[in-house]
Amino acid sequence: MKKLVGQVTVAEKNIIQTLFERRNGLTELAKILTADNAELYEKLVKDMGETGTKFQQWWDDMAKKYNWESCEGGNWEINFDTCEIYLNCNNKCNCNK
């Protein structure tokens, strides 16, 4: 089930979109980079960790600010075109009952 639970500002959307694109870029880089170049590999690992933390912190901060509905095992997603936030529920949650 996918349910509209809120909306963020364009500025807020821009922050998570930048983090999303960075995380995806780092993931693609990780696929082609080997540990042979230890210095670059360590930078990549560090950057992936920092970006992942910032990404999760954005979701935590926005959920708290806007008091979005949530469910165990569910996750939120954003529509970058509309700034709308959706809750994706798994089959075990009770949010649609």
Beta strands, then each sheet from edge to edge (+ up, - down):
strand 1: 2-7
strand 2: 75-79
strand 3: 84-88
sheet 1: 1+ 3- 2+
end
